[in-house]
Amino acid sequence: MPDDRITELERQIGESIAELNTLRKASPGTPVRNYTFTTLTGDTTLLDLFGEKDKLLAIHNMGQGCRYCTLWADGFNGLLPHLESAFSVVLLSKDPPETQRRFANARGWRFRLASHGGGDYIREQSVVNDQNNYPGAVVYERDGDTIMRKNACVFGPGDIYCAMWSLLGLAGLGKKDWTPQYAYWSRPGKLDDGGLNVL
C-alpha cells in the first residue's frame, strides 16, 4: 500500500505545478532585442529562429563539456516532435557550430542548433543573473518584429524538467547517488581483442 504522506505530497506538488503554469501563462513578458547567432549555414537571428511559429523554446545548453546538459538534451530529443508541434525549438550553446553538430550527431540529437559564442545573448538572457553559461530554457513570443521573453527556468539535479530525477527518486536515489555520464560502457577486466587503443 502507498504511504499516505507520499500520496498527499504528490497531490500538493501537482497542484503547485498547475498554479505555476497559470502564473506563467499570465506573465506579460519583457521585450528583448533581436540577437544574432552563428550556425553551420551562416548567421541567423532570434526572429529567424521562430520560423513559422509565434513561440520559441530556447534551450540553454552549456555545451559538449557538460554531462548534465547532455542528459537534459538527451531527454528533450525524444520529445522533440511533440514540442515542435506547439512551438519552435532551438538548442543554443557557446560551442562553435561545427562542434555542436558533431556532438549532436554523436548523440542522435535532431535539434536545430545555434551558437551564441558566449556573447551578448547569453550574458543578457541567462536563466541565472550574473551567470553567463548556466543551463535552462527560455520561452520567447513574437508579435511581428517584437520579441518578448515570457518565462525561463533553470536546469539542475532534482528539477522537474528531467524525468531521470523522479525515476531515481522512486528507487530512493538522488543527486548524491548518481551522476550522468556520456556513456555507460565499463571496461572488462580482460579484453578479448587485446585491449589496445581503447577510447
Backbone as JSON Lines, residues from 0, in Angstrom:
{"i":0,"aa":"M","n":[0.84,-1.2,0.0],"ca":[0.0,0.0,0.0],"c":[0.88,1.26,0.0]}
{"i":1,"aa":"P","n":[0.51,2.28,-0.8],"ca":[1.31,3.5,-0.82],"c":[1.21,4.25,0.51]}
{"i":2,"aa":"D","n":[2.29,4.92,0.87],"ca":[2.32,5.74,2.06],"c":[1.41,6.95,1.82]}
{"i":3,"aa":"D","n":[0.46,7.19,2.74],"ca":[-0.47,8.3,2.57],"c":[0.24,9.65,2.48]}
{"i":4,"aa":"R","n":[1.37,9.79,3.18],"ca":[2.12,11.06,3.13],"c":[2.7,11.28,1.74]}
{"i":5,"aa":"I","n":[3.15,10.2,1.09],"ca":[3.68,10.31,-0.27],"c":[2.57,10.72,-1.23]}
{"i":6,"aa":"T","n":[1.44,10.05,-1.11],"ca":[0.3,10.37,-1.98],"c":[-0.14,11.82,-1.82]}
{"i":7,"aa":"E","n":[-0.2,12.29,-0.59],"ca":[-0.62,13.67,-0.33],"c":[0.39,14.66,-0.88]}
{"i":8,"aa":"L","n":[1.68,14.38,-0.68],"ca":[2.7,15.29,-1.19],"c":[2.69,15.32,-2.71]}
{"i":9,"aa":"E","n":[2.49,14.19,-3.37],"ca":[2.38,14.16,-4.83],"c":[1.2,15.01,-5.29]}
{"i":10,"aa":"R","n":[0.08,14.94,-4.57],"ca":[-1.09,15.77,-4.92],"c":[-0.75,17.25,-4.79]}
{"i":11,"aa":"Q","n":[-0.07,17.63,-3.69],"ca":[0.29,19.03,-3.47],"c":[1.24,19.52,-4.56]}
{"i":12,"aa":"I","n":[2.2,18.68,-4.93],"ca":[3.14,19.06,-5.99],"c":[2.4,19.28,-7.31]}
{"i":13,"aa":"G","n":[1.45,18.38,-7.62],"ca":[0.65,18.54,-8.83],"c":[-0.12,19.85,-8.83]}
{"i":14,"aa":"E","n":[-0.7,20.2,-7.69],"ca":[-1.44,21.47,-7.58],"c":[-0.51,22.67,-7.71]}
{"i":15,"aa":"S","n":[0.68,22.57,-7.12],"ca":[1.64,23.67,-7.21],"c":[2.12,23.88,-8.64]}
{"i":16,"aa":"I","n":[2.34,22.79,-9.37],"ca":[2.75,22.91,-10.76],"c":[1.64,23.54,-11.6]}
{"i":17,"aa":"A","n":[0.4,23.16,-11.34],"ca":[-0.73,23.77,-12.06],"c":[-0.8,25.27,-11.77]}
{"i":18,"aa":"E","n":[-0.57,25.66,-10.51],"ca":[-0.58,27.09,-10.16],"c":[0.58,27.81,-10.84]}
{"i":19,"aa":"L","n":[1.76,27.18,-10.85],"ca":[2.92,27.76,-11.52],"c":[2.64,28.01,-12.99]}
{"i":20,"aa":"N","n":[2.03,27.05,-13.65],"ca":[1.73,27.2,-15.08],"c":[0.7,28.27,-15.35]}
{"i":21,"aa":"T","n":[-0.26,28.46,-14.43],"ca":[-1.24,29.54,-14.56],"c":[-0.54,30.89,-14.47]}
{"i":22,"aa":"L","n":[0.4,31.01,-13.53],"ca":[1.15,32.26,-13.4],"c":[2.01,32.52,-14.64]}
{"i":23,"aa":"R","n":[2.61,31.46,-15.16],"ca":[3.44,31.62,-16.36],"c":[2.6,32.08,-17.55]}
{"i":24,"aa":"K","n":[1.42,31.51,-17.68],"ca":[0.55,31.9,-18.81],"c":[0.19,33.37,-18.74]}
{"i":25,"aa":"A","n":[0.01,33.89,-17.52],"ca":[-0.39,35.28,-17.34],"c":[0.79,36.25,-17.41]}
{"i":26,"aa":"S","n":[2.02,35.74,-17.43],"ca":[3.2,36.6,-17.45],"c":[3.19,37.5,-18.69]}
{"i":27,"aa":"P","n":[3.32,38.83,-18.51],"ca":[3.31,39.72,-19.68],"c":[4.6,39.63,-20.49]}
{"i":28,"aa":"G","n":[5.68,39.23,-19.86],"ca":[6.96,39.16,-20.55],"c":[7.64,40.51,-20.61]}
{"i":29,"aa":"T","n":[8.89,40.5,-21.07],"ca":[9.66,41.73,-21.24],"c":[10.27,41.74,-22.64]}
{"i":30,"aa":"P","n":[10.31,42.89,-23.27],"ca":[10.85,42.95,-24.63],"c":[12.37,42.73,-24.64]}
{"i":31,"aa":"V","n":[12.83,42.04,-25.68],"ca":[14.27,41.82,-25.87],"c":[14.64,42.17,-27.3]}
{"i":32,"aa":"R","n":[15.93,42.35,-27.52],"ca":[16.37,42.7,-28.87],"c":[16.54,41.45,-29.73]}
{"i":33,"aa":"N","n":[16.74,41.66,-30.98],"ca":[16.86,40.57,-31.95],"c":[18.32,40.15,-32.07]}
{"i":34,"aa":"Y","n":[18.74,39.23,-31.21],"ca":[20.13,38.79,-31.15],"c":[20.54,38.02,-32.41]}
{"i":35,"aa":"T","n":[21.84,37.98,-32.65],"ca":[22.4,37.24,-33.78],"c":[23.17,36.03,-33.26]}
{"i":36,"aa":"F","n":[23.03,34.91,-33.98],"ca":[23.69,33.65,-33.65],"c":[24.42,33.13,-34.88]}
{"i":37,"aa":"T","n":[25.32,32.18,-34.65],"ca":[26.06,31.55,-35.73],"c":[25.57,30.11,-35.91]}
{"i":38,"aa":"T","n":[25.4,29.69,-37.15],"ca":[25.03,28.31,-37.47],"c":[25.95,27.79,-38.56]}
{"i":39,"aa":"L","n":[25.8,26.52,-38.89],"ca":[26.61,25.95,-39.97],"c":[26.34,26.61,-41.32]}
{"i":40,"aa":"T","n":[25.16,27.19,-41.46],"ca":[24.81,27.81,-42.75],"c":[24.95,29.33,-42.72]}
{"i":41,"aa":"G","n":[25.56,29.87,-41.65],"ca":[25.76,31.31,-41.56],"c":[25.04,31.91,-40.37]}
{"i":42,"aa":"D","n":[25.02,33.24,-40.33],"ca":[24.37,33.92,-39.21],"c":[22.86,33.83,-39.3]}
{"i":43,"aa":"T","n":[22.23,33.83,-38.14],"ca":[20.77,33.85,-38.05],"c":[20.41,34.74,-36.88]}
{"i":44,"aa":"T","n":[19.15,35.1,-36.77],"ca":[18.7,35.99,-35.69],"c":[17.67,35.27,-34.82]}
{"i":45,"aa":"L","n":[17.41,35.88,-33.67],"ca":[16.39,35.33,-32.78],"c":[15.04,35.27,-33.49]}
{"i":46,"aa":"L","n":[14.7,36.3,-34.24],"ca":[13.44,36.28,-35.0],"c":[13.43,35.14,-36.01]}
{"i":47,"aa":"D","n":[14.55,34.91,-36.68],"ca":[14.61,33.81,-37.65],"c":[14.33,32.47,-37.0]}
{"i":48,"aa":"L","n":[14.78,32.31,-35.75],"ca":[14.64,31.02,-35.07],"c":[13.19,30.66,-34.77]}
{"i":49,"aa":"F","n":[12.3,31.63,-34.81],"ca":[10.88,31.34,-34.61],"c":[10.3,30.54,-35.78]}
{"i":50,"aa":"G","n":[10.89,30.68,-36.96],"ca":[10.32,30.03,-38.14],"c":[8.91,30.52,-38.38]}
{"i":51,"aa":"E","n":[7.97,29.58,-38.53],"ca":[6.57,29.94,-38.78],"c":[5.75,30.06,-37.5]}
{"i":52,"aa":"K","n":[6.37,29.83,-36.35],"ca":[5.64,29.83,-35.08],"c":[5.75,31.19,-34.39]}
{"i":53,"aa":"D","n":[4.86,31.43,-33.43],"ca":[4.95,32.67,-32.66],"c":[5.55,32.45,-31.27]}
{"i":54,"aa":"K","n":[5.91,31.21,-30.96],"ca":[6.58,30.89,-29.71],"c":[7.86,30.12,-30.01]}
{"i":55,"aa":"L","n":[8.89,30.36,-29.19],"ca":[10.18,29.72,-29.36],"c":[10.69,29.24,-28.02]}
{"i":56,"aa":"L","n":[11.05,27.96,-27.95],"ca":[11.72,27.4,-26.78],"c":[13.21,27.39,-27.07]}
{"i":57,"aa":"A","n":[13.97,28.19,-26.33],"ca":[15.42,28.26,-26.48],"c":[16.04,27.48,-25.32]}
{"i":58,"aa":"I","n":[16.64,26.34,-25.63],"ca":[17.29,25.51,-24.63],"c":[18.71,26.02,-24.45]}
{"i":59,"aa":"H","n":[19.04,26.44,-23.24],"ca":[20.39,26.91,-22.93],"c":[21.22,25.71,-22.47]}
{"i":60,"aa":"N","n":[22.13,25.3,-23.32],"ca":[22.97,24.14,-23.07],"c":[24.39,24.64,-22.87]}
{"i":61,"aa":"M","n":[25.1,24.13,-21.87],"ca":[26.45,24.62,-21.58],"c":[27.48,24.14,-22.61]}
{"i":62,"aa":"G","n":[27.08,23.18,-23.45],"ca":[27.98,22.69,-24.47],"c":[28.43,21.27,-24.19]}
{"i":63,"aa":"Q","n":[29.26,20.75,-25.08],"ca":[29.64,19.34,-25.02],"c":[30.42,18.97,-23.76]}
{"i":64,"aa":"G","n":[30.91,19.96,-23.04],"ca":[31.69,19.68,-21.84],"c":[30.86,19.42,-20.59]}
{"i":65,"aa":"C","n":[29.54,19.42,-20.69],"ca":[28.69,19.25,-19.51],"c":[27.85,17.97,-19.62]}
{"i":66,"aa":"R","n":[28.11,17.02,-18.73],"ca":[27.35,15.76,-18.73],"c":[25.88,15.99,-18.38]}
{"i":67,"aa":"Y","n":[25.62,16.93,-17.47],"ca":[24.24,17.2,-17.06],"c":[23.44,17.8,-18.22]}
{"i":68,"aa":"C","n":[24.03,18.77,-18.91],"ca":[23.35,19.36,-20.07],"c":[23.07,18.31,-21.13]}
{"i":69,"aa":"T","n":[24.0,17.38,-21.27],"ca":[23.81,16.29,-22.23],"c":[22.62,15.42,-21.82]}
{"i":70,"aa":"L","n":[22.49,15.14,-20.52],"ca":[21.35,14.36,-20.02],"c":[20.03,15.05,-20.34]}
{"i":71,"aa":"W","n":[19.93,16.35,-20.06],"ca":[18.68,17.06,-20.35],"c":[18.37,17.02,-21.85]}
{"i":72,"aa":"A","n":[19.37,17.3,-22.67],"ca":[19.14,17.31,-24.11],"c":[18.78,15.93,-24.64]}
{"i":73,"aa":"D","n":[19.39,14.87,-24.09],"ca":[19.01,13.51,-24.49],"c":[17.52,13.29,-24.24]}
{"i":74,"aa":"G","n":[17.03,13.75,-23.1],"ca":[15.61,13.58,-22.79],"c":[14.71,14.41,-23.69]}
{"i":75,"aa":"F","n":[15.07,15.67,-23.9],"ca":[14.25,16.54,-24.76],"c":[14.22,16.05,-26.19]}
{"i":76,"aa":"N","n":[15.32,15.45,-26.64],"ca":[15.39,14.95,-28.0],"c":[14.26,13.96,-28.29]}
{"i":77,"aa":"G","n":[13.96,13.1,-27.33],"ca":[12.87,12.15,-27.52],"c":[11.51,12.81,-27.62]}
{"i":78,"aa":"L","n":[11.37,14.0,-27.02],"ca":[10.1,14.74,-27.05],"c":[10.02,15.72,-28.21]}
{"i":79,"aa":"L","n":[11.09,15.85,-28.98],"ca":[11.18,16.94,-29.95],"c":[9.99,17.04,-30.91]}
{"i":80,"aa":"P","n":[9.52,15.94,-31.53],"ca":[8.37,16.09,-32.43],"c":[7.13,16.64,-31.72]}
{"i":81,"aa":"H","n":[6.93,16.25,-30.47],"ca":[5.79,16.75,-29.7],"c":[5.98,18.23,-29.38]}
{"i":82,"aa":"L","n":[7.2,18.6,-28.96],"ca":[7.47,20.01,-28.65],"c":[7.29,20.89,-29.88]}
{"i":83,"aa":"E","n":[7.8,20.41,-31.02],"ca":[7.74,21.22,-32.24],"c":[6.32,21.34,-32.81]}
{"i":84,"aa":"S","n":[5.4,20.52,-32.31],"ca":[4.01,20.7,-32.72],"c":[3.39,21.92,-32.03]}
{"i":85,"aa":"A","n":[4.02,22.37,-30.93],"ca":[3.48,23.5,-30.17],"c":[4.25,24.8,-30.4]}
{"i":86,"aa":"F","n":[5.57,24.71,-30.62],"ca":[6.4,25.9,-30.8],"c":[7.71,25.51,-31.46]}
{"i":87,"aa":"S","n":[8.46,26.51,-31.88],"ca":[9.78,26.25,-32.44],"c":[10.75,25.94,-31.3]}
{"i":88,"aa":"V","n":[11.77,25.14,-31.6],"ca":[12.75,24.72,-30.6],"c":[14.15,24.9,-31.18]}
{"i":89,"aa":"V","n":[15.04,25.45,-30.37],"ca":[16.45,25.54,-30.76],"c":[17.31,25.24,-29.54]}
{"i":90,"aa":"L","n":[18.42,24.56,-29.76],"ca":[19.39,24.32,-28.7],"c":[20.55,25.28,-28.93]}
{"i":91,"aa":"L","n":[20.82,26.11,-27.93],"ca":[21.87,27.12,-28.0],"c":[23.0,26.75,-27.07]}
{"i":92,"aa":"S","n":[24.23,26.93,-27.52],"ca":[25.4,26.76,-26.64],"c":[26.5,27.69,-27.12]}
{"i":93,"aa":"K","n":[27.57,27.74,-26.33],"ca":[28.72,28.57,-26.69],"c":[29.61,27.9,-27.73]}
{"i":94,"aa":"D","n":[29.47,26.57,-27.89],"ca":[30.33,25.83,-28.8],"c":[30.18,26.34,-30.24]}
{"i":95,"aa":"P","n":[31.26,26.3,-31.03],"ca":[31.15,26.65,-32.45],"c":[30.2,25.7,-33.16]}
{"i":96,"aa":"P","n":[29.57,26.14,-34.25],"ca":[28.6,25.3,-34.95],"c":[29.11,23.92,-35.34]}
{"i":97,"aa":"E","n":[30.36,23.84,-35.78],"ca":[30.91,22.53,-36.18],"c":[30.97,21.59,-34.99]}
{"i":98,"aa":"T","n":[31.36,22.1,-33.83],"ca":[31.43,21.29,-32.61],"c":[30.03,20.87,-32.19]}
{"i":99,"aa":"Q","n":[29.08,21.81,-32.25],"ca":[27.69,21.49,-31.91],"c":[27.17,20.34,-32.77]}
{"i":100,"aa":"R","n":[27.37,20.44,-34.07],"ca":[26.81,19.43,-34.98],"c":[27.48,18.08,-34.78]}
{"i":101,"aa":"R","n":[28.79,18.07,-34.61],"ca":[29.5,16.81,-34.4],"c":[28.99,16.11,-33.13]}
{"i":102,"aa":"F","n":[28.83,16.88,-32.05],"ca":[28.37,16.3,-30.79],"c":[26.91,15.87,-30.91]}
{"i":103,"aa":"A","n":[26.08,16.7,-31.54],"ca":[24.66,16.35,-31.73],"c":[24.53,15.07,-32.54]}
{"i":104,"aa":"N","n":[25.31,14.93,-33.59],"ca":[25.26,13.71,-34.41],"c":[25.66,12.49,-33.59]}
{"i":105,"aa":"A","n":[26.68,12.64,-32.75],"ca":[27.13,11.52,-31.92],"c":[26.06,11.09,-30.93]}
{"i":106,"aa":"R","n":[25.21,12.03,-30.49],"ca":[24.14,11.74,-29.53],"c":[22.83,11.36,-30.22]}
{"i":107,"aa":"G","n":[22.73,11.56,-31.52],"ca":[21.47,11.32,-32.21],"c":[20.46,12.43,-32.02]}
{"i":108,"aa":"W","n":[20.93,13.63,-31.66],"ca":[20.03,14.76,-31.46],"c":[19.53,15.29,-32.79]}
{"i":109,"aa":"R","n":[18.27,15.72,-32.8],"ca":[17.64,16.26,-34.0],"c":[17.36,17.76,-33.89]}
{"i":110,"aa":"F","n":[17.86,18.41,-32.85],"ca":[17.58,19.83,-32.64],"c":[18.14,20.71,-33.74]}
{"i":111,"aa":"R","n":[17.46,21.83,-33.97],"ca":[18.12,22.93,-34.68],"c":[19.13,23.5,-33.69]}
{"i":112,"aa":"L","n":[20.3,23.84,-34.18],"ca":[21.39,24.3,-33.33],"c":[21.82,25.7,-33.73]}
{"i":113,"aa":"A","n":[22.22,26.49,-32.73],"ca":[22.8,27.81,-33.0],"c":[23.77,28.12,-31.87]}
{"i":114,"aa":"S","n":[24.83,28.83,-32.2],"ca":[25.85,29.19,-31.23],"c":[25.75,30.66,-30.86]}
{"i":115,"aa":"H","n":[25.71,30.92,-29.54],"ca":[25.77,32.31,-29.08],"c":[27.22,32.73,-28.84]}
{"i":116,"aa":"G","n":[28.13,31.75,-28.83],"ca":[29.56,32.03,-28.72],"c":[29.99,32.69,-27.42]}
{"i":117,"aa":"G","n":[29.12,32.66,-26.4],"ca":[29.45,33.31,-25.13],"c":[29.29,34.81,-25.17]}
{"i":118,"aa":"G","n":[28.57,35.32,-26.18],"ca":[28.44,36.76,-26.38],"c":[27.27,37.4,-25.65]}
{"i":119,"aa":"D","n":[26.77,38.49,-26.25],"ca":[25.73,39.3,-25.61],"c":[24.49,38.5,-25.25]}
{"i":120,"aa":"Y","n":[24.08,37.59,-26.14],"ca":[22.84,36.86,-25.86],"c":[22.88,36.18,-24.5]}
{"i":121,"aa":"I","n":[23.9,35.37,-24.26],"ca":[23.9,34.58,-23.03],"c":[24.21,35.46,-21.81]}
{"i":122,"aa":"R","n":[24.96,36.54,-22.0],"ca":[25.2,37.46,-20.88],"c":[23.91,38.15,-20.47]}
{"i":123,"aa":"E","n":[23.07,38.49,-21.45],"ca":[21.86,39.26,-21.15],"c":[20.62,38.39,-20.96]}
{"i":124,"aa":"Q","n":[20.64,37.18,-21.49],"ca":[19.44,36.31,-21.43],"c":[19.65,35.07,-20.57]}
{"i":125,"aa":"S","n":[20.74,35.0,-19.82],"ca":[20.99,33.85,-18.96],"c":[19.81,33.6,-18.04]}
{"i":126,"aa":"V","n":[19.59,32.35,-17.69],"ca":[18.48,32.0,-16.79],"c":[18.83,32.29,-15.33]}
{"i":127,"aa":"V","n":[20.1,32.61,-15.05],"ca":[20.54,33.0,-13.71],"c":[21.35,34.28,-13.85]}
{"i":128,"aa":"N","n":[20.95,35.31,-13.11],"ca":[21.66,36.59,-13.19],"c":[23.14,36.41,-12.87]}
{"i":129,"aa":"D","n":[23.96,37.1,-13.64],"ca":[25.42,37.1,-13.46],"c":[26.06,35.74,-13.69]}
{"i":130,"aa":"Q","n":[25.37,34.83,-14.35],"ca":[25.93,33.53,-14.73],"c":[25.84,33.42,-16.25]}
{"i":131,"aa":"N","n":[26.97,33.48,-16.93],"ca":[26.96,33.59,-18.39],"c":[26.77,32.28,-19.14]}
{"i":132,"aa":"N","n":[26.8,31.16,-18.44],"ca":[26.67,29.89,-19.18],"c":[25.95,28.87,-18.31]}
{"i":133,"aa":"Y","n":[24.75,29.23,-17.87],"ca":[24.01,28.37,-16.95],"c":[22.92,27.63,-17.72]}
{"i":134,"aa":"P","n":[22.7,26.35,-17.41],"ca":[21.7,25.58,-18.17],"c":[20.27,25.92,-17.77]}
{"i":135,"aa":"G","n":[19.41,25.9,-18.76],"ca":[17.99,26.18,-18.53],"c":[17.28,26.36,-19.85]}
{"i":136,"aa":"A","n":[16.16,27.04,-19.81],"ca":[15.4,27.3,-21.03],"c":[14.65,28.62,-20.9]}
{"i":137,"aa":"V","n":[14.44,29.25,-22.03],"ca":[13.67,30.49,-22.1],"c":[12.62,30.33,-23.19]}
{"i":138,"aa":"V","n":[11.41,30.8,-22.88],"ca":[10.36,30.84,-23.9],"c":[10.17,32.29,-24.33]}
{"i":139,"aa":"Y","n":[10.26,32.49,-25.63],"ca":[10.04,33.81,-26.23],"c":[8.75,33.76,-27.05]}
{"i":140,"aa":"E","n":[8.09,34.9,-27.12],"ca":[6.93,35.06,-28.02],"c":[7.2,36.26,-28.9]}
{"i":141,"aa":"R","n":[6.68,36.19,-30.11],"ca":[6.85,37.33,-31.0],"c":[5.49,37.84,-31.47]}
{"i":142,"aa":"D","n":[5.47,39.15,-31.73],"ca":[4.31,39.81,-32.34],"c":[4.89,40.71,-33.41]}
{"i":143,"aa":"G","n":[4.85,40.26,-34.65],"ca":[5.54,40.98,-35.71],"c":[7.04,40.91,-35.46]}
{"i":144,"aa":"D","n":[7.68,42.08,-35.36],"ca":[9.12,42.13,-35.1],"c":[9.44,42.34,-33.63]}
{"i":145,"aa":"T","n":[8.42,42.32,-32.77],"ca":[8.64,42.49,-31.33],"c":[8.8,41.13,-30.68]}
{"i":146,"aa":"I","n":[9.87,40.97,-29.91],"ca":[10.15,39.71,-29.22],"c":[10.01,39.94,-27.72]}
{"i":147,"aa":"M","n":[9.23,39.08,-27.08],"ca":[9.05,39.16,-25.63],"c":[9.62,37.9,-24.98]}
{"i":148,"aa":"R","n":[10.39,38.11,-23.93],"ca":[10.84,36.99,-23.1],"c":[9.74,36.71,-22.09]}
{"i":149,"aa":"K","n":[9.08,35.56,-22.26],"ca":[7.9,35.25,-21.43],"c":[8.29,34.59,-20.11]}
{"i":150,"aa":"N","n":[8.99,33.47,-20.18],"ca":[9.3,32.7,-18.97],"c":[10.65,32.01,-19.15]}
{"i":151,"aa":"A","n":[11.27,31.68,-18.02],"ca":[12.55,30.97,-18.05],"c":[12.6,30.01,-16.88]}
{"i":152,"aa":"C","n":[13.46,29.0,-17.01],"ca":[13.67,28.05,-15.93],"c":[15.13,27.65,-15.9]}
{"i":153,"aa":"V","n":[15.55,27.16,-14.75],"ca":[16.92,26.7,-14.53],"c":[16.9,25.18,-14.51]}
{"i":154,"aa":"F","n":[17.88,24.56,-15.17],"ca":[18.05,23.11,-15.1],"c":[19.08,22.78,-14.03]}
{"i":155,"aa":"G","n":[18.81,21.73,-13.29],"ca":[19.77,21.27,-12.29],"c":[19.32,19.96,-11.7]}
{"i":156,"aa":"P","n":[20.22,19.23,-11.04],"ca":[19.87,17.94,-10.45],"c":[18.65,18.05,-9.54]}
{"i":157,"aa":"G","n":[17.69,17.17,-9.76],"ca":[16.48,17.13,-8.95],"c":[15.34,17.99,-9.48]}
{"i":158,"aa":"D","n":[15.54,18.71,-10.6],"ca":[14.48,19.6,-11.09],"c":[13.33,18.82,-11.72]}
{"i":159,"aa":"I","n":[12.31,19.57,-12.17],"ca":[11.12,18.94,-12.75],"c":[11.23,18.79,-14.27]}
{"i":160,"aa":"Y","n":[12.38,19.15,-14.86],"ca":[12.5,19.15,-16.31],"c":[13.2,17.91,-16.86]}
{"i":161,"aa":"C","n":[13.73,17.09,-15.99],"ca":[14.4,15.86,-16.41],"c":[13.77,14.69,-15.67]}
{"i":162,"aa":"A","n":[13.14,13.79,-16.42],"ca":[12.43,12.67,-15.82],"c":[13.34,11.76,-15.01]}
{"i":163,"aa":"M","n":[14.63,11.78,-15.3],"ca":[15.57,10.9,-14.61],"c":[15.5,11.06,-13.1]}
{"i":164,"aa":"W","n":[15.38,12.3,-12.62],"ca":[15.42,12.53,-11.17],"c":[14.21,11.93,-10.47]}
{"i":165,"aa":"S","n":[13.03,12.06,-11.07],"ca":[11.84,11.47,-10.44],"c":[11.9,9.96,-10.46]}
{"i":166,"aa":"L","n":[12.42,9.4,-11.54],"ca":[12.53,7.93,-11.62],"c":[13.58,7.4,-10.64]}
{"i":167,"aa":"L","n":[14.69,8.12,-10.49],"ca":[15.67,7.75,-9.48],"c":[15.06,7.84,-8.09]}
{"i":168,"aa":"G","n":[14.25,8.89,-7.89],"ca":[13.61,9.08,-6.6],"c":[12.7,7.93,-6.21]}
{"i":169,"aa":"L","n":[12.04,7.33,-7.19],"ca":[11.19,6.16,-6.91],"c":[12.0,5.03,-6.29]}
{"i":170,"aa":"A","n":[13.28,4.97,-6.63],"ca":[14.16,3.93,-6.1],"c":[14.94,4.41,-4.87]}
{"i":171,"aa":"G","n":[14.59,5.61,-4.39],"ca":[15.29,6.14,-3.22],"c":[16.66,6.69,-3.52]}
{"i":172,"aa":"L","n":[16.92,7.01,-4.79],"ca":[18.22,7.54,-5.2],"c":[18.09,9.03,-5.52]}
{"i":173,"aa":"G","n":[19.13,9.78,-5.27],"ca":[19.12,11.21,-5.54],"c":[20.4,11.66,-6.2]}
{"i":174,"aa":"K","n":[20.59,12.98,-6.23],"ca":[21.74,13.54,-6.94],"c":[23.07,13.18,-6.3]}
{"i":175,"aa":"K","n":[23.07,12.81,-5.03],"ca":[24.31,12.39,-4.38],"c":[24.66,10.93,-4.71]}
{"i":176,"aa":"D","n":[23.68,10.2,-5.24],"ca":[23.87,8.78,-5.52],"c":[24.23,8.48,-6.97]}
{"i":177,"aa":"W","n":[24.0,9.45,-7.87],"ca":[24.12,9.16,-9.29],"c":[24.56,10.4,-10.04]}
{"i":178,"aa":"T","n":[25.48,10.22,-10.98],"ca":[25.95,11.3,-11.85],"c":[25.84,10.83,-13.29]}
{"i":179,"aa":"P","n":[25.28,11.65,-14.18],"ca":[25.17,11.21,-15.57],"c":[26.55,11.09,-16.21]}
{"i":180,"aa":"Q","n":[26.66,10.2,-17.17],"ca":[27.89,10.0,-17.94],"c":[27.55,10.12,-19.42]}
{"i":181,"aa":"Y","n":[28.56,10.31,-20.23],"ca":[28.34,10.36,-21.68],"c":[28.02,8.98,-22.22]}
{"i":182,"aa":"A","n":[28.56,7.94,-21.6],"ca":[28.3,6.56,-21.99],"c":[28.5,5.69,-20.75]}
{"i":183,"aa":"Y","n":[27.93,4.5,-20.77],"ca":[27.94,3.65,-19.58],"c":[28.67,2.33,-19.79]}
{"i":184,"aa":"W","n":[29.54,2.3,-20.78],"ca":[30.34,1.1,-21.02],"c":[31.36,0.96,-19.91]}
{"i":185,"aa":"S","n":[31.49,-0.22,-19.36],"ca":[32.52,-0.49,-18.35],"c":[33.56,-1.42,-18.97]}
{"i":186,"aa":"R","n":[34.81,-1.03,-18.83],"ca":[35.89,-1.85,-19.38],"c":[35.97,-3.17,-18.62]}
{"i":187,"aa":"P","n":[35.88,-4.29,-19.33],"ca":[36.02,-5.58,-18.65],"c":[37.46,-5.78,-18.18]}
{"i":188,"aa":"G","n":[37.64,-6.7,-17.25],"ca":[38.97,-6.99,-16.74],"c":[39.92,-7.44,-17.83]}
{"i":189,"aa":"K","n":[39.42,-8.18,-18.81],"ca":[40.24,-8.66,-19.92],"c":[39.48,-8.46,-21.22]}
{"i":190,"aa":"L","n":[40.12,-7.82,-22.18],"ca":[39.51,-7.62,-23.48],"c":[39.98,-8.72,-24.43]}
{"i":191,"aa":"D","n":[39.03,-9.35,-25.09],"ca":[39.36,-10.45,-25.97],"c":[40.2,-10.03,-27.17]}
{"i":192,"aa":"D","n":[40.11,-8.72,-27.53],"ca":[40.87,-8.26,-28.69],"c":[42.25,-7.73,-28.33]}
{"i":193,"aa":"G","n":[42.67,-7.92,-27.1],"ca":[43.99,-7.48,-26.67],"c":[43.99,-6.16,-25.93]}
{"i":194,"aa":"G","n":[42.91,-5.38,-26.09],"ca":[42.76,-4.17,-25.28],"c":[43.59,-2.98,-25.69]}
{"i":195,"aa":"L","n":[44.07,-2.92,-26.93],"ca":[44.87,-1.78,-27.37],"c":[43.97,-0.66,-27.89]}
{"i":196,"aa":"N","n":[44.42,0.56,-27.72],"ca":[43.75,1.75,-28.3],"c":[42.29,1.86,-27.9]}
{"i":197,"aa":"V","n":[41.97,1.58,-26.65],"ca":[40.59,1.71,-26.17],"c":[40.34,3.16,-25.82]}
{"i":198,"aa":"L","n":[39.27,3.71,-26.36],"ca":[38.91,5.12,-26.08],"c":[37.88,5.18,-24.98]}
